[in-house]
Amino acid sequence: MVKEVYVCGICNFAYKEKALAEKCEDWCNKHKSCSLEITKKSMGALTQQ
Ligand SMILES: [Zn+2]
């Protein structure tokens, strides 16, 4: 079973919802760091590859 996840291209945190990944990426771009409010909804950092 393949689970589709959305990953923030900057911090590599994976999200179930595309909107969250986009929000994270947007935040990471602007603040050069992650928002705890956003990353706590993440499934965790993508470490593979
Ligand atoms: Zn991010």
mmCIF file of the protein (N, C-alpha, C, O) and its ligand, coordinates in Angstrom:
data_MODEL
# 
_entry.id   MODEL 
# 
loop_
_entity.id 
_entity.type 
_entity.pdbx_number_of_molecules 
1 polymer     1 
2 non-polymer 1 
# 
_entity_poly.entity_id                      1 
_entity_poly.type                           'polypeptide(L)' 
_entity_poly.nstd_linkage                   no 
_entity_poly.nstd_monomer                   no 
_entity_poly.pdbx_seq_one_letter_code       MVKEVYVCGICNFAYKEKALAEKCEDWCNKHKSCSLEITKKSMGALTQQ 
_entity_poly.pdbx_seq_one_letter_code_can   MVKEVYVCGICNFAYKEKALAEKCEDWCNKHKSCSLEITKKSMGALTQQ 
_entity_poly.pdbx_strand_id                 A 
# 
loop_
_entity_poly_seq.entity_id 
_entity_poly_seq.num 
_entity_poly_seq.mon_id 
_entity_poly_seq.hetero 
1 1  MET n 
1 2  VAL n 
1 3  LYS n 
1 4  GLU n 
1 5  VAL n 
1 6  TYR n 
1 7  VAL n 
1 8  CYS n 
1 9  GLY n 
1 10 ILE n 
1 11 CYS n 
1 12 ASN n 
1 13 PHE n 
1 14 ALA n 
1 15 TYR n 
1 16 LYS n 
1 17 GLU n 
1 18 LYS n 
1 19 ALA n 
1 20 LEU n 
1 21 ALA n 
1 22 GLU n 
1 23 LYS n 
1 24 CYS n 
1 25 GLU n 
1 26 ASP n 
1 27 TRP n 
1 28 CYS n 
1 29 ASN n 
1 30 LYS n 
1 31 HIS n 
1 32 LYS n 
1 33 SER n 
1 34 CYS n 
1 35 SER n 
1 36 LEU n 
1 37 GLU n 
1 38 ILE n 
1 39 THR n 
1 40 LYS n 
1 41 LYS n 
1 42 SER n 
1 43 MET n 
1 44 GLY n 
1 45 ALA n 
1 46 LEU n 
1 47 THR n 
1 48 GLN n 
1 49 GLN n 
# 
loop_
_struct_asym.id 
_struct_asym.entity_id 
A 1 
B 2 
# 
loop_
_chem_comp.id 
_chem_comp.type 
_chem_comp.mon_nstd_flag 
ALA 'L-peptide linking' y 
ASN 'L-peptide linking' y 
ASP 'L-peptide linking' y 
CYS 'L-peptide linking' y 
GLN 'L-peptide linking' y 
GLU 'L-peptide linking' y 
GLY 'peptide linking'   y 
HIS 'L-peptide linking' y 
ILE 'L-peptide linking' y 
LEU 'L-peptide linking' y 
LYS 'L-peptide linking' y 
MET 'L-peptide linking' y 
PHE 'L-peptide linking' y 
SER 'L-peptide linking' y 
THR 'L-peptide linking' y 
TRP 'L-peptide linking' y 
TYR 'L-peptide linking' y 
VAL 'L-peptide linking' y 
ZN  non-polymer         . 
# 
_pdbx_entity_nonpoly.entity_id   2 
_pdbx_entity_nonpoly.name        ? 
_pdbx_entity_nonpoly.comp_id     ZN 
# 
_pdbx_nonpoly_scheme.asym_id         B 
_pdbx_nonpoly_scheme.entity_id       2 
_pdbx_nonpoly_scheme.mon_id          ZN 
_pdbx_nonpoly_scheme.ndb_seq_num     1 
_pdbx_nonpoly_scheme.pdb_seq_num     101 
_pdbx_nonpoly_scheme.auth_seq_num    101 
_pdbx_nonpoly_scheme.pdb_mon_id      ZN 
_pdbx_nonpoly_scheme.auth_mon_id     ZN 
_pdbx_nonpoly_scheme.pdb_strand_id   A 
_pdbx_nonpoly_scheme.pdb_ins_code    . 
# 
loop_
_atom_site.group_PDB 
_atom_site.id 
_atom_site.type_symbol 
_atom_site.label_atom_id 
_atom_site.label_alt_id 
_atom_site.label_comp_id 
_atom_site.label_asym_id 
_atom_site.label_entity_id 
_atom_site.label_seq_id 
_atom_site.pdbx_PDB_ins_code 
_atom_site.Cartn_x 
_atom_site.Cartn_y 
_atom_site.Cartn_z 
_atom_site.occupancy 
_atom_site.B_iso_or_equiv 
_atom_site.pdbx_formal_charge 
_atom_site.auth_seq_id 
_atom_site.auth_comp_id 
_atom_site.auth_asym_id 
_atom_site.auth_atom_id 
_atom_site.pdbx_PDB_model_num 
ATOM   1   N  N  . MET A 1 1  ? 0.840  -1.200 0.000  1.00 0.00 ? 1   MET A N  1 
ATOM   2   C  CA . MET A 1 1  ? 0.000  0.000  0.000  1.00 0.00 ? 1   MET A CA 1 
ATOM   3   C  C  . MET A 1 1  ? 0.874  1.249  0.000  1.00 0.00 ? 1   MET A C  1 
ATOM   4   O  O  . MET A 1 1  ? 1.746  1.419  0.852  1.00 0.00 ? 1   MET A O  1 
ATOM   5   N  N  . VAL A 1 2  ? 0.628  2.085  -0.941 1.00 0.00 ? 2   VAL A N  1 
ATOM   6   C  CA . VAL A 1 2  ? 1.424  3.302  -1.048 1.00 0.00 ? 2   VAL A CA 1 
ATOM   7   C  C  . VAL A 1 2  ? 0.666  4.470  -0.432 1.00 0.00 ? 2   VAL A C  1 
ATOM   8   O  O  . VAL A 1 2  ? -0.455 4.806  -0.814 1.00 0.00 ? 2   VAL A O  1 
ATOM   9   N  N  . LYS A 1 3  ? 1.320  5.050  0.512  1.00 0.00 ? 3   LYS A N  1 
ATOM   10  C  CA . LYS A 1 3  ? 0.717  6.234  1.133  1.00 0.00 ? 3   LYS A CA 1 
ATOM   11  C  C  . LYS A 1 3  ? 1.290  7.481  0.486  1.00 0.00 ? 3   LYS A C  1 
ATOM   12  O  O  . LYS A 1 3  ? 2.503  7.651  0.361  1.00 0.00 ? 3   LYS A O  1 
ATOM   13  N  N  . GLU A 1 4  ? 0.395  8.322  0.091  1.00 0.00 ? 4   GLU A N  1 
ATOM   14  C  CA . GLU A 1 4  ? 0.862  9.555  -0.505 1.00 0.00 ? 4   GLU A CA 1 
ATOM   15  C  C  . GLU A 1 4  ? 1.101  10.590 0.585  1.00 0.00 ? 4   GLU A C  1 
ATOM   16  O  O  . GLU A 1 4  ? 0.227  10.870 1.405  1.00 0.00 ? 4   GLU A O  1 
ATOM   17  N  N  . VAL A 1 5  ? 2.261  11.128 0.572  1.00 0.00 ? 5   VAL A N  1 
ATOM   18  C  CA . VAL A 1 5  ? 2.575  12.156 1.550  1.00 0.00 ? 5   VAL A CA 1 
ATOM   19  C  C  . VAL A 1 5  ? 3.114  13.389 0.838  1.00 0.00 ? 5   VAL A C  1 
ATOM   20  O  O  . VAL A 1 5  ? 3.610  13.327 -0.287 1.00 0.00 ? 5   VAL A O  1 
ATOM   21  N  N  . TYR A 1 6  ? 2.999  14.473 1.518  1.00 0.00 ? 6   TYR A N  1 
ATOM   22  C  CA . TYR A 1 6  ? 3.488  15.726 0.969  1.00 0.00 ? 6   TYR A CA 1 
ATOM   23  C  C  . TYR A 1 6  ? 4.636  16.202 1.849  1.00 0.00 ? 6   TYR A C  1 
ATOM   24  O  O  . TYR A 1 6  ? 4.533  16.233 3.076  1.00 0.00 ? 6   TYR A O  1 
ATOM   25  N  N  . VAL A 1 7  ? 5.710  16.565 1.206  1.00 0.00 ? 7   VAL A N  1 
ATOM   26  C  CA . VAL A 1 7  ? 6.919  16.897 1.954  1.00 0.00 ? 7   VAL A CA 1 
ATOM   27  C  C  . VAL A 1 7  ? 7.309  18.351 1.728  1.00 0.00 ? 7   VAL A C  1 
ATOM   28  O  O  . VAL A 1 7  ? 7.297  18.865 0.610  1.00 0.00 ? 7   VAL A O  1 
ATOM   29  N  N  . CYS A 1 8  ? 7.649  18.976 2.821  1.00 0.00 ? 8   CYS A N  1 
ATOM   30  C  CA . CYS A 1 8  ? 8.192  20.323 2.717  1.00 0.00 ? 8   CYS A CA 1 
ATOM   31  C  C  . CYS A 1 8  ? 9.574  20.224 2.084  1.00 0.00 ? 8   CYS A C  1 
ATOM   32  O  O  . CYS A 1 8  ? 10.439 19.512 2.593  1.00 0.00 ? 8   CYS A O  1 
ATOM   33  N  N  . GLY A 1 9  ? 9.784  20.919 1.000  1.00 0.00 ? 9   GLY A N  1 
ATOM   34  C  CA . GLY A 1 9  ? 11.037 20.822 0.275  1.00 0.00 ? 9   GLY A CA 1 
ATOM   35  C  C  . GLY A 1 9  ? 12.211 21.442 1.007  1.00 0.00 ? 9   GLY A C  1 
ATOM   36  O  O  . GLY A 1 9  ? 13.361 21.260 0.606  1.00 0.00 ? 9   GLY A O  1 
ATOM   37  N  N  . ILE A 1 10 ? 11.935 22.161 2.061  1.00 0.00 ? 10  ILE A N  1 
ATOM   38  C  CA . ILE A 1 10 ? 12.999 22.849 2.778  1.00 0.00 ? 10  ILE A CA 1 
ATOM   39  C  C  . ILE A 1 10 ? 13.425 22.100 4.033  1.00 0.00 ? 10  ILE A C  1 
ATOM   40  O  O  . ILE A 1 10 ? 14.617 21.885 4.252  1.00 0.00 ? 10  ILE A O  1 
ATOM   41  N  N  . CYS A 1 11 ? 12.474 21.708 4.845  1.00 0.00 ? 11  CYS A N  1 
ATOM   42  C  CA . CYS A 1 11 ? 12.849 21.033 6.089  1.00 0.00 ? 11  CYS A CA 1 
ATOM   43  C  C  . CYS A 1 11 ? 12.619 19.521 6.027  1.00 0.00 ? 11  CYS A C  1 
ATOM   44  O  O  . CYS A 1 11 ? 12.989 18.793 6.948  1.00 0.00 ? 11  CYS A O  1 
ATOM   45  N  N  . ASN A 1 12 ? 12.008 19.057 4.941  1.00 0.00 ? 12  ASN A N  1 
ATOM   46  C  CA . ASN A 1 12 ? 11.801 17.615 4.740  1.00 0.00 ? 12  ASN A CA 1 
ATOM   47  C  C  . ASN A 1 12 ? 10.810 16.963 5.694  1.00 0.00 ? 12  ASN A C  1 
ATOM   48  O  O  . ASN A 1 12 ? 10.807 15.740 5.833  1.00 0.00 ? 12  ASN A O  1 
ATOM   49  N  N  . PHE A 1 13 ? 9.983  17.742 6.344  1.00 0.00 ? 13  PHE A N  1 
ATOM   50  C  CA . PHE A 1 13 ? 8.940  17.160 7.158  1.00 0.00 ? 13  PHE A CA 1 
ATOM   51  C  C  . PHE A 1 13 ? 7.798  16.704 6.247  1.00 0.00 ? 13  PHE A C  1 
ATOM   52  O  O  . PHE A 1 13 ? 7.427  17.391 5.295  1.00 0.00 ? 13  PHE A O  1 
ATOM   53  N  N  . ALA A 1 14 ? 7.256  15.538 6.563  1.00 0.00 ? 14  ALA A N  1 
ATOM   54  C  CA . ALA A 1 14 ? 6.210  14.963 5.727  1.00 0.00 ? 14  ALA A CA 1 
ATOM   55  C  C  . ALA A 1 14 ? 4.830  15.211 6.328  1.00 0.00 ? 14  ALA A C  1 
ATOM   56  O  O  . ALA A 1 14 ? 4.638  15.143 7.542  1.00 0.00 ? 14  ALA A O  1 
ATOM   57  N  N  . TYR A 1 15 ? 3.882  15.499 5.449  1.00 0.00 ? 15  TYR A N  1 
ATOM   58  C  CA . TYR A 1 15 ? 2.511  15.792 5.885  1.00 0.00 ? 15  TYR A CA 1 
ATOM   59  C  C  . TYR A 1 15 ? 1.509  14.963 5.105  1.00 0.00 ? 15  TYR A C  1 
ATOM   60  O  O  . TYR A 1 15 ? 1.747  14.579 3.960  1.00 0.00 ? 15  TYR A O  1 
ATOM   61  N  N  . LYS A 1 16 ? 0.388  14.699 5.747  1.00 0.00 ? 16  LYS A N  1 
ATOM   62  C  CA . LYS A 1 16 ? -0.680 13.976 5.063  1.00 0.00 ? 16  LYS A CA 1 
ATOM   63  C  C  . LYS A 1 16 ? -1.465 14.900 4.159  1.00 0.00 ? 16  LYS A C  1 
ATOM   64  O  O  . LYS A 1 16 ? -2.060 14.476 3.168  1.00 0.00 ? 16  LYS A O  1 
ATOM   65  N  N  . GLU A 1 17 ? -1.455 16.164 4.517  1.00 0.00 ? 17  GLU A N  1 
ATOM   66  C  CA . GLU A 1 17 ? -2.217 17.129 3.726  1.00 0.00 ? 17  GLU A CA 1 
ATOM   67  C  C  . GLU A 1 17 ? -1.299 18.056 2.950  1.00 0.00 ? 17  GLU A C  1 
ATOM   68  O  O  . GLU A 1 17 ? -0.321 18.584 3.479  1.00 0.00 ? 17  GLU A O  1 
ATOM   69  N  N  . LYS A 1 18 ? -1.634 18.237 1.696  1.00 0.00 ? 18  LYS A N  1 
ATOM   70  C  CA . LYS A 1 18 ? -0.818 19.090 0.842  1.00 0.00 ? 18  LYS A CA 1 
ATOM   71  C  C  . LYS A 1 18 ? -0.773 20.517 1.366  1.00 0.00 ? 18  LYS A C  1 
ATOM   72  O  O  . LYS A 1 18 ? 0.255  21.191 1.305  1.00 0.00 ? 18  LYS A O  1 
ATOM   73  N  N  . ALA A 1 19 ? -1.915 20.959 1.881  1.00 0.00 ? 19  ALA A N  1 
ATOM   74  C  CA . ALA A 1 19 ? -2.005 22.328 2.381  1.00 0.00 ? 19  ALA A CA 1 
ATOM   75  C  C  . ALA A 1 19 ? -1.018 22.575 3.516  1.00 0.00 ? 19  ALA A C  1 
ATOM   76  O  O  . ALA A 1 19 ? -0.443 23.657 3.632  1.00 0.00 ? 19  ALA A O  1 
ATOM   77  N  N  . LEU A 1 20 ? -0.832 21.563 4.343  1.00 0.00 ? 20  LEU A N  1 
ATOM   78  C  CA . LEU A 1 20 ? 0.098  21.699 5.466  1.00 0.00 ? 20  LEU A CA 1 
ATOM   79  C  C  . LEU A 1 20 ? 1.542  21.758 4.982  1.00 0.00 ? 20  LEU A C  1 
ATOM   80  O  O  . LEU A 1 20 ? 2.350  22.535 5.491  1.00 0.00 ? 20  LEU A O  1 
ATOM   81  N  N  . ALA A 1 21 ? 1.849  20.934 4.003  1.00 0.00 ? 21  ALA A N  1 
ATOM   82  C  CA . ALA A 1 21 ? 3.204  20.936 3.454  1.00 0.00 ? 21  ALA A CA 1 
ATOM   83  C  C  . ALA A 1 21 ? 3.514  22.284 2.812  1.00 0.00 ? 21  ALA A C  1 
ATOM   84  O  O  . ALA A 1 21 ? 4.621  22.808 2.934  1.00 0.00 ? 21  ALA A O  1 
ATOM   85  N  N  . GLU A 1 22 ? 2.526  22.826 2.134  1.00 0.00 ? 22  GLU A N  1 
ATOM   86  C  CA . GLU A 1 22 ? 2.721  24.131 1.506  1.00 0.00 ? 22  GLU A CA 1 
ATOM   87  C  C  . GLU A 1 22 ? 2.878  25.231 2.546  1.00 0.00 ? 22  GLU A C  1 
ATOM   88  O  O  . GLU A 1 22 ? 3.666  26.164 2.387  1.00 0.00 ? 22  GLU A O  1 
ATOM   89  N  N  . LYS A 1 23 ? 2.112  25.092 3.602  1.00 0.00 ? 23  LYS A N  1 
ATOM   90  C  CA . LYS A 1 23 ? 2.177  26.064 4.691  1.00 0.00 ? 23  LYS A CA 1 
ATOM   91  C  C  . LYS A 1 23 ? 3.564  26.021 5.336  1.00 0.00 ? 23  LYS A C  1 
ATOM   92  O  O  . LYS A 1 23 ? 4.167  27.051 5.637  1.00 0.00 ? 23  LYS A O  1 
ATOM   93  N  N  . CYS A 1 24 ? 4.038  24.809 5.533  1.00 0.00 ? 24  CYS A N  1 
ATOM   94  C  CA . CYS A 1 24 ? 5.347  24.624 6.127  1.00 0.00 ? 24  CYS A CA 1 
ATOM   95  C  C  . CYS A 1 24 ? 6.434  25.214 5.234  1.00 0.00 ? 24  CYS A C  1 
ATOM   96  O  O  . CYS A 1 24 ? 7.321  25.930 5.698  1.00 0.00 ? 24  CYS A O  1 
ATOM   97  N  N  . GLU A 1 25 ? 6.347  24.900 3.953  1.00 0.00 ? 25  GLU A N  1 
ATOM   98  C  CA . GLU A 1 25 ? 7.355  25.383 3.030  1.00 0.00 ? 25  GLU A CA 1 
ATOM   99  C  C  . GLU A 1 25 ? 7.361  26.909 2.981  1.00 0.00 ? 25  GLU A C  1 
ATOM   100 O  O  . GLU A 1 25 ? 8.414  27.544 2.916  1.00 0.00 ? 25  GLU A O  1 
ATOM   101 N  N  . ASP A 1 26 ? 6.181  27.467 3.014  1.00 0.00 ? 26  ASP A N  1 
ATOM   102 C  CA . ASP A 1 26 ? 6.035  28.907 3.005  1.00 0.00 ? 26  ASP A CA 1 
ATOM   103 C  C  . ASP A 1 26 ? 6.682  29.518 4.239  1.00 0.00 ? 26  ASP A C  1 
ATOM   104 O  O  . ASP A 1 26 ? 7.395  30.519 4.171  1.00 0.00 ? 26  ASP A O  1 
ATOM   105 N  N  . TRP A 1 27 ? 6.403  28.872 5.373  1.00 0.00 ? 27  TRP A N  1 
ATOM   106 C  CA . TRP A 1 27 ? 6.954  29.350 6.641  1.00 0.00 ? 27  TRP A CA 1 
ATOM   107 C  C  . TRP A 1 27 ? 8.470  29.223 6.636  1.00 0.00 ? 27  TRP A C  1 
ATOM   108 O  O  . TRP A 1 27 ? 9.183  30.154 7.010  1.00 0.00 ? 27  TRP A O  1 
ATOM   109 N  N  . CYS A 1 28 ? 8.952  28.070 6.212  1.00 0.00 ? 28  CYS A N  1 
ATOM   110 C  CA . CYS A 1 28 ? 10.395 27.819 6.194  1.00 0.00 ? 28  CYS A CA 1 
ATOM   111 C  C  . CYS A 1 28 ? 11.100 28.846 5.317  1.00 0.00 ? 28  CYS A C  1 
ATOM   112 O  O  . CYS A 1 28 ? 12.192 29.310 5.646  1.00 0.00 ? 28  CYS A O  1 
ATOM   113 N  N  . ASN A 1 29 ? 10.475 29.195 4.211  1.00 0.00 ? 29  ASN A N  1 
ATOM   114 C  CA . ASN A 1 29 ? 11.039 30.190 3.314  1.00 0.00 ? 29  ASN A CA 1 
ATOM   115 C  C  . ASN A 1 29 ? 11.169 31.546 3.971  1.00 0.00 ? 29  ASN A C  1 
ATOM   116 O  O  . ASN A 1 29 ? 12.191 32.222 3.854  1.00 0.00 ? 29  ASN A O  1 
ATOM   117 N  N  . LYS A 1 30 ? 10.125 31.923 4.656  1.00 0.00 ? 30  LYS A N  1 
ATOM   118 C  CA . LYS A 1 30 ? 10.075 33.258 5.241  1.00 0.00 ? 30  LYS A CA 1 
ATOM   119 C  C  . LYS A 1 30 ? 10.902 33.378 6.500  1.00 0.00 ? 30  LYS A C  1 
ATOM   120 O  O  . LYS A 1 30 ? 11.575 34.383 6.729  1.00 0.00 ? 30  LYS A O  1 
ATOM   121 N  N  . HIS A 1 31 ? 10.844 32.337 7.316  1.00 0.00 ? 31  HIS A N  1 
ATOM   122 C  CA . HIS A 1 31 ? 11.454 32.444 8.648  1.00 0.00 ? 31  HIS A CA 1 
ATOM   123 C  C  . HIS A 1 31 ? 12.768 31.692 8.785  1.00 0.00 ? 31  HIS A C  1 
ATOM   124 O  O  . HIS A 1 31 ? 13.460 31.828 9.795  1.00 0.00 ? 31  HIS A O  1 
ATOM   125 N  N  . LYS A 1 32 ? 13.113 30.908 7.787  1.00 0.00 ? 32  LYS A N  1 
ATOM   126 C  CA . LYS A 1 32 ? 14.344 30.118 7.825  1.00 0.00 ? 32  LYS A CA 1 
ATOM   127 C  C  . LYS A 1 32 ? 14.374 29.185 9.027  1.00 0.00 ? 32  LYS A C  1 
ATOM   128 O  O  . LYS A 1 32 ? 15.439 28.806 9.513  1.00 0.00 ? 32  LYS A O  1 
ATOM   129 N  N  . SER A 1 33 ? 13.198 28.829 9.491  1.00 0.00 ? 33  SER A N  1 
ATOM   130 C  CA . SER A 1 33 ? 13.080 27.835 10.553 1.00 0.00 ? 33  SER A CA 1 
ATOM   131 C  C  . SER A 1 33 ? 11.663 27.290 10.515 1.00 0.00 ? 33  SER A C  1 
ATOM   132 O  O  . SER A 1 33 ? 10.800 27.808 9.806  1.00 0.00 ? 33  SER A O  1 
ATOM   133 N  N  . CYS A 1 34 ? 11.437 26.230 11.292 1.00 0.00 ? 34  CYS A N  1 
ATOM   134 C  CA . CYS A 1 34 ? 10.122 25.616 11.241 1.00 0.00 ? 34  CYS A CA 1 
ATOM   135 C  C  . CYS A 1 34 ? 9.201  26.162 12.319 1.00 0.00 ? 34  CYS A C  1 
ATOM   136 O  O  . CYS A 1 34 ? 9.644  26.609 13.377 1.00 0.00 ? 34  CYS A O  1 
ATOM   137 N  N  . SER A 1 35 ? 7.907  26.114 12.021 1.00 0.00 ? 35  SER A N  1 
ATOM   138 C  CA . SER A 1 35 ? 6.920  26.481 13.013 1.00 0.00 ? 35  SER A CA 1 
ATOM   139 C  C  . SER A 1 35 ? 6.491  25.234 13.771 1.00 0.00 ? 35  SER A C  1 
ATOM   140 O  O  . SER A 1 35 ? 6.072  24.248 13.164 1.00 0.00 ? 35  SER A O  1 
ATOM   141 N  N  . LEU A 1 36 ? 6.592  25.274 15.086 1.00 0.00 ? 36  LEU A N  1 
ATOM   142 C  CA . LEU A 1 36 ? 6.176  24.124 15.892 1.00 0.00 ? 36  LEU A CA 1 
ATOM   143 C  C  . LEU A 1 36 ? 4.709  23.819 15.685 1.00 0.00 ? 36  LEU A C  1 
ATOM   144 O  O  . LEU A 1 36 ? 4.297  22.659 15.696 1.00 0.00 ? 36  LEU A O  1 
ATOM   145 N  N  . GLU A 1 37 ? 3.927  24.859 15.496 1.00 0.00 ? 37  GLU A N  1 
ATOM   146 C  CA . GLU A 1 37 ? 2.493  24.686 15.272 1.00 0.00 ? 37  GLU A CA 1 
ATOM   147 C  C  . GLU A 1 37 ? 2.241  23.838 14.034 1.00 0.00 ? 37  GLU A C  1 
ATOM   148 O  O  . GLU A 1 37 ? 1.282  23.068 13.976 1.00 0.00 ? 37  GLU A O  1 
ATOM   149 N  N  . ILE A 1 38 ? 3.103  23.988 13.061 1.00 0.00 ? 38  ILE A N  1 
ATOM   150 C  CA . ILE A 1 38 ? 2.925  23.238 11.818 1.00 0.00 ? 38  ILE A CA 1 
ATOM   151 C  C  . ILE A 1 38 ? 3.580  21.864 11.909 1.00 0.00 ? 38  ILE A C  1 
ATOM   152 O  O  . ILE A 1 38 ? 2.981  20.855 11.536 1.00 0.00 ? 38  ILE A O  1 
ATOM   153 N  N  . THR A 1 39 ? 4.799  21.834 12.402 1.00 0.00 ? 39  THR A N  1 
ATOM   154 C  CA . THR A 1 39 ? 5.535  20.565 12.392 1.00 0.00 ? 39  THR A CA 1 
ATOM   155 C  C  . THR A 1 39 ? 4.961  19.543 13.360 1.00 0.00 ? 39  THR A C  1 
ATOM   156 O  O  . THR A 1 39 ? 5.204  18.345 13.213 1.00 0.00 ? 39  THR A O  1 
ATOM   157 N  N  . LYS A 1 40 ? 4.207  20.001 14.346 1.00 0.00 ? 40  LYS A N  1 
ATOM   158 C  CA . LYS A 1 40 ? 3.614  19.019 15.254 1.00 0.00 ? 40  LYS A CA 1 
ATOM   159 C  C  . LYS A 1 40 ? 2.497  18.235 14.564 1.00 0.00 ? 40  LYS A C  1 
ATOM   160 O  O  . LYS A 1 40 ? 2.062  17.192 15.054 1.00 0.00 ? 40  LYS A O  1 
ATOM   161 N  N  . LYS A 1 41 ? 2.049  18.737 13.447 1.00 0.00 ? 41  LYS A N  1 
ATOM   162 C  CA . LYS A 1 41 ? 1.059  18.011 12.660 1.00 0.00 ? 41  LYS A CA 1 
ATOM   163 C  C  . LYS A 1 41 ? 1.717  17.115 11.618 1.00 0.00 ? 41  LYS A C  1 
ATOM   164 O  O  . LYS A 1 41 ? 1.051  16.384 10.884 1.00 0.00 ? 41  LYS A O  1 
ATOM   165 N  N  . SER A 1 42 ? 3.026  17.192 11.576 1.00 0.00 ? 42  SER A N  1 
ATOM   166 C  CA . SER A 1 42 ? 3.748  16.387 10.609 1.00 0.00 ? 42  SER A CA 1 
ATOM   167 C  C  . SER A 1 42 ? 3.831  14.933 11.049 1.00 0.00 ? 42  SER A C  1 
ATOM   168 O  O  . SER A 1 42 ? 3.678  14.615 12.229 1.00 0.00 ? 42  SER A O  1 
ATOM   169 N  N  . MET A 1 43 ? 4.075  14.063 10.087 1.00 0.00 ? 43  MET A N  1 
ATOM   170 C  CA . MET A 1 43 ? 4.271  12.654 10.412 1.00 0.00 ? 43  MET A CA 1 
ATOM   171 C  C  . MET A 1 43 ? 5.728  12.403 10.753 1.00 0.00 ? 43  MET A C  1 
ATOM   172 O  O  . MET A 1 43 ? 6.110  11.285 11.099 1.00 0.00 ? 43  MET A O  1 
ATOM   173 N  N  . GLY A 1 44 ? 6.526  13.428 10.657 1.00 0.00 ? 44  GLY A N  1 
ATOM   174 C  CA . GLY A 1 44 ? 7.936  13.304 10.982 1.00 0.00 ? 44  GLY A CA 1 
ATOM   175 C  C  . GLY A 1 44 ? 8.802  13.675 9.807  1.00 0.00 ? 44  GLY A C  1 
ATOM   176 O  O  . GLY A 1 44 ? 8.327  13.790 8.677  1.00 0.00 ? 44  GLY A O  1 
ATOM   177 N  N  . ALA A 1 45 ? 10.060 13.858 10.077 1.00 0.00 ? 45  ALA A N  1 
ATOM   178 C  CA . ALA A 1 45 ? 10.980 14.219 9.007  1.00 0.00 ? 45  ALA A CA 1 
ATOM   179 C  C  . ALA A 1 45 ? 11.237 13.034 8.107  1.00 0.00 ? 45  ALA A C  1 
ATOM   180 O  O  . ALA A 1 45 ? 11.380 11.900 8.563  1.00 0.00 ? 45  ALA A O  1 
ATOM   181 N  N  . LEU A 1 46 ? 11.292 13.314 6.843  1.00 0.00 ? 46  LEU A N  1 
ATOM   182 C  CA . LEU A 1 46 ? 11.558 12.268 5.870  1.00 0.00 ? 46  LEU A CA 1 
ATOM   183 C  C  . LEU A 1 46 ? 13.071 12.044 5.817  1.00 0.00 ? 46  LEU A C  1 
ATOM   184 O  O  . LEU A 1 46 ? 13.837 12.936 5.453  1.00 0.00 ? 46  LEU A O  1 
ATOM   185 N  N  . THR A 1 47 ? 13.472 10.848 6.185  1.00 0.00 ? 47  THR A N  1 
ATOM   186 C  CA . THR A 1 47 ? 14.912 10.613 6.251  1.00 0.00 ? 47  THR A CA 1 
ATOM   187 C  C  . THR A 1 47 ? 15.416 9.730  5.115  1.00 0.00 ? 47  THR A C  1 
ATOM   188 O  O  . THR A 1 47 ? 16.620 9.647  4.871  1.00 0.00 ? 47  THR A O  1 
ATOM   189 N  N  . GLN A 1 48 ? 14.491 9.074  4.424  1.00 0.00 ? 48  GLN A N  1 
ATOM   190 C  CA . GLN A 1 48 ? 14.932 8.185  3.350  1.00 0.00 ? 48  GLN A CA 1 
ATOM   191 C  C  . GLN A 1 48 ? 15.431 8.982  2.152  1.00 0.00 ? 48  GLN A C  1 
ATOM   192 O  O  . GLN A 1 48 ? 15.018 10.120 1.929  1.00 0.00 ? 48  GLN A O  1 
ATOM   193 N  N  . GLN A 1 49 ? 16.315 8.374  1.397  1.00 0.00 ? 49  GLN A N  1 
ATOM   194 C  CA . GLN A 1 49 ? 16.964 8.970  0.241  1.00 0.00 ? 49  GLN A CA 1 
ATOM   195 C  C  . GLN A 1 49 ? 17.801 10.179 0.599  1.00 0.00 ? 49  GLN A C  1 
ATOM   196 O  O  . GLN A 1 49 ? 18.412 10.789 -0.279 1.00 0.00 ? 49  GLN A O  1 
HETATM 197 ZN ZN . ZN  B 2 .  ? 9.197  23.073 6.370  1.00 0.00 2 101 ZN  A ZN 1 
# 
